[in-house]
Every structure is written in C-alpha cells, then in structure tokens.
Amino acid sequence: MSLHKIQINFTFLFIVFGILNFIGFTVTSTGFADTVPLSDRSKGLDANGNGLVDRDEARGPLDANFDEMDCDKNGGLDGAEIPAFFQGTGCPKKEANLANKTVKEKQVKGPKAGKKKSRGGRPPQTVKLEEVKLTKTNETFKVIGRVMALQSGPLAARVRGAVEKIYVSVGDRVKKGDVLVELAQSSLQAGRKRIAAQVSRYSTMLKNSERELARMKKLSKSAAYSRARFEDQEGLVAERKAQYFEFRAALEQSLIEIQNTKIRAPFDAVVLEKHVEKGGYVNVGARVLTLSNDKALEVEADIPSFHVYSMKIGTLANILSDSGKIYPANVRAIIPNENVRTRTRPVRLKVDFGSDAPKYADNQSVTVELPMTTGNELLLVNKDAVLKRANGNIVFVVKGQNATMRSVRLGRGIGNKFHVLKGLKAGDLVVIRGNERLGAGGRIKLAE
C-alpha cells in the first residue's frame, strides 16, 4: 500500500471519530457506554457482566425498590442510581456523554409539538404528617413498692415463768383482748399472799400509832404532857404510814404480774409465728408469738430523690396489683432519710384495699404510680418523626411540597412522644411516615 493511500485512510478514520464525538458517542474498549461503573460491592450482583444490576440480579432493598431506583427505566441499576437512592439525593444527573446522546436523539427524532418538558428526578415520596404541639401533660412514673402492716411484730412476755397453756396456732385469727398464752401463777400467788400479810400487819401498826398520837394530843394541856414524846410519836406514825403504803404498792404490783401471766392480743391480728411451747420457760421480754394486723395496711416505696422534690403530703397516687386492680392512695409521709447508694427516699402511702385487704401480705410487692409533672405545657413531637443519625437526631419539617431536614435536641420520652428542647416550634409539620426514604429538600405528597 502506498504512503498516499495510508494517509487517506488515517484521514478517513479521523473524520469518522470526529463525527461520532460530535453526535455524543464515546468509544471505549467495551463499546458505547453511558452508565456510571458499579461499586465493588455492587459488582458482586452483576452476574452477566453488563455493568448493571438487572432486575433478576437485584437482592434485598435493591429488589424491593427496583422501580423507584431505576430512574432511566432501562431495566438495570448503575453505579449512580444505587448510591443516590440510599443518600436520598434523588435521581442522579447523567454525565455529558448521556446528555450529548439525548441531544443526538432529539436531533434525529425531532421535538414533539405541544409536549411539555418533563421535570425528571425521583418521584414525590408519599408521607404522613403530624403537627408539633404544646401539650399539657399529666405524666406519671412507676416504682415497685411493698405492703406494710401498720400493726405487726413480736408479742413479748411481761413476767417470767413457765408456759402453762397455749391457746392459738400459726395462722389463727385473733381479736383484741383474747388470751393467747398463759404462764404459771403459783409462785406469784404465793408472793401475793406474803405481801398481803405485810399490808395487814402494817395497817394495824399504823392504826395503833395513830390512836396513841391522838391520845397524847388530848393531854397537851395537862402536866403529864411531854412535847418530846409527842414529836417522837408523830415520827412513828409517819414511818408506819410509809411502810403500809409501800406494801400496798407491792401488793398491787403482785396483782398486775398475776394478770400478766395471761398474754393477750393487743390488736386484731393473725398469728404469724409461735416462739414457745407448753412447758417452756420465758423471761421478761422474751418473744412468745409474732402477730400482724392484715386489715390495717399501707404501702412504702423508695422514690428517686429528684422526684421527691415535686411531691408533697397528700399527693394522689395509684396502687396497681398483680391481678390488675387499681387502688387509690395518697402520700402520708416522706421520710427524710436518703439511701446514699440508690439516691432514693422512703415514702409512705395510705391506701384503701377495702375488702381485698386480707389478700395482701406484709412485704408483698405492688406497683406504685405517682405523678411526675404538675400539668405544665410541653412541646412534644411524635417519636416516629425522629431519625437517628451519626451527628444526632433529625426530623423532616414540611413547607409546601418539600421536606427540610432539621436537627433537634430532645428530652425525655412521654408516651409515644419526645419532649422537644431545641429545633422545633409549635405548629411545625413533621413527617412521621415515609421519612426514612426522604432526602434533604425531597418532594413529598400526602398519603390518602
């Protein structure tokens, strides 16, 4: 081939490449291309190696959202459409080569008369909205409490002696004044008789000394009267009187001790424990029985100290049983004794269990529901509106047909809402459904 022909061939190829470049095609080693390459992760799904994730190759969220992600409707997802969907930025803008191809197609086909220009991009996301409002809250919190018997404890012996009779068993219900245990009285009765004899003796001696004093007083104007003897007799009368009253008191004490050999119930109660048996011996103060009044009950709960500050005597509450019953209660006392480890204080509550009282046991667990707030207005947002991001919480606020991303600072949860500390105001409309697929400035349409 001559040099002249080679030059003509190169000139021809140069002209062909120029024409192709003019109409918007790019020649690559694989042919014509107008797609962004897939990421390394997405290439694992490209089984046929065509540079796209086809419908039958899509898995997981790609499969579930294929139609929405396939912006150019070519039956495959490229390396721009996939990240654009997950980043919420809408359909990606094609590179210049795709734009040139579009220009070429328009030049070939020509514009259609009367057809409006399409908007393009991701279609509007269907969402549901809710207004942010200032709401009066009667917020409550719950803690575990325990039932406490107002009258409960061991019954002790007031005198020493042998146990002669026991009239009750564990679980028996007794009335106030019932004799429960009886101690032996024989030694006490003997002591009573001895003291009674002393009382009788000193009573007689007192009477005699008083008669003698009266006789001497009548002789006060006679020559036989002695002032010294009269004064001595007055002292003797005073001594006899003191001895008499001393033994009278001892006799009364002896009678009381005899009465105390019969140990009686101090209140209506149930016998919880029996600490002695017949024939045993008890000293003064020894435990005989343990009783509990299961009809006079209240509830004690350990309340966090930061809640105690807003609490006062008479604060209304509810007691919730395991069976689901609710009993009204109110705060009777706030005990000024804080647990340094748990930072809680014991609070006593009056509760009316009514006829259900015998069903509850001392130290039984119940749930105590107490008010946390006093009905103040708080700015609340639905929990479904809040999305967690690496840099904090965000919500989508709607203005017109667009949703704007906004950072918020939240307080505690109240039911299905959060207390808004910063970032929103009353009247803002926020997205509570469909927000997980929205991007900043994304278009929306309301769900029917």
ABEGO torsion letter per residue (X at the ends): XBAAAAAAAAAAAAAAAAAAAAAGBBBBAAEBBABBBBBAAAAAABAAGAGBBBAAABBEAAAAAAAAABAAGAGBBBAAAAAAAAAGAEBBBBBAAAAAAAAAAAAAAEBBBGBBBBAEEBBBBBBBBBBBBBBBBBBBBBBBBBBBBABBEBBBBABBEBBABBABBBGBBBBBGBBABBBBAAAAAAAAAAAAAAAAAAAAAAAAAAAAAAAAAAAAABAABBAAAAAAAAAAAAAAAAAAAAAAAAAAAAAAAAAAABBBBABBBBBABBABBBGBBBBBGBBABBBBBAABBBBBBBBBAAAAAABBBGBBBBBBBAAGBBBBBBBABBBBBBBAAAGBBBBBBBBBAEAAAAABBBGBBBBBBBBABAGBBBBBBBAAABBBBAAEBBBBBBBEABBBBBBBBBBBBBEABBBBABGBBBGBBBBABGAAABBBGBBBBBBX
